[in-house]
Amino acid sequence: MIVPPFIREQPDGILLAIKLQPRASANEIVGPLGNQLRIKVTAPPVDSAANEALLKLLANHFDCPRNRVELVRGHTSRHKVVKLHGFSVESVLRTKWGS
């Protein structure tokens, strides 16, 4: 199994390296971009709106409760690390990553 460079396994979940584009025309997971997963959200980067939109998008994408998706690093940056609690590499790799 080949693990993309934006996924890192942890004992209690998975870390995703993400490049976020706020103020996009649609909420979408675009796909891999180098060592990161590129994601677009319509929310502006004001008062954590884009961060919350990102976390809700991922929770919806993985069909899990919002509290299993945590922003670990990059609260004020476009480059973020998100933790998916209780996920395995296999379960994450079964997901389609955009185009």
N, C-alpha and C positions, 0 to 999 in steps of 0.2 A: 504494500500500500504506500503510495506516494503522498506525503503530507505537504500541502502548500506552505510556503514560508510565512504566511500571515497567521498560521495556527500554531499555538504552543500548548502542549499538554501539561496539566497540573494535576496533583493528586485528587483534587476536589472539583475539577472542571477543566475548561478550555479558555485560553486567552486568545483574543483576536486582535491583530494590529490593523487599525482602520484609518483611512484617510477620508475625512468627512467634508462634504461640500454643502454648506448651508445655503439658503435662499435659492434652491434649485426649482425647476418647474414641476417636479414630481418627487415623491418619496420612492426611492428605489435602491436596490443593491446592484451596482453596476457590474462588479466583478473584480478579479485580481488586477492589481496594478503594482508590479514589482513585488516588494516584500509586504504590501498592505492590501487590504480589501477596500475598494473604493465604494463609498455609499453617499447618496445624495438625499437631502431632506429639504422640505419647503420652508421650514422654520428659520427665522433669523438667528444669528449668534448673539442674542441678547437675553439676559436673565436666565441662562441655561436652557432656553427654549429648544435650540438645536440639539443639545445633549439629550434632553428628554425625548425629543422626536426620534433620535437615533435609537435609544433604548426601547421605546415602544415599537419601532419598526422591527428590531431584532427579536423582541418577544413575540410579536405577531408572526414573523418569518419562521421561528422555531416552534411556534404553537406552545408556548410556555408562559407561566405567570411572569409579570414584569419584575417581580422581586428576585428572579433567578438570573437577571441580566444586570450587571453592575459596571459602571464606569470606574475603572481603576486608575487610569492616568490620562492626562490631556484635557482637563476640564476647560482650559482656555486656549487650546491649540486645535488645529485641524487634524493633527496626528494624535490618535487616541488608542488606548488599550482597553478593551471591554472583556470582562470575565463572564462566561456562561457557566453558572454553578450546576453541577451534577451532570454535565454532558461529557460524552466520550468523543474521541477523534472520529470513530466510526459513525456515530450519529450525526456529527457535524458534516462529515464528508458526503453523506447521503443527500445533502441539500444542494439545490442548484444555485450557483453563485452568479447570477446575472448572465449577460450575453458573452 
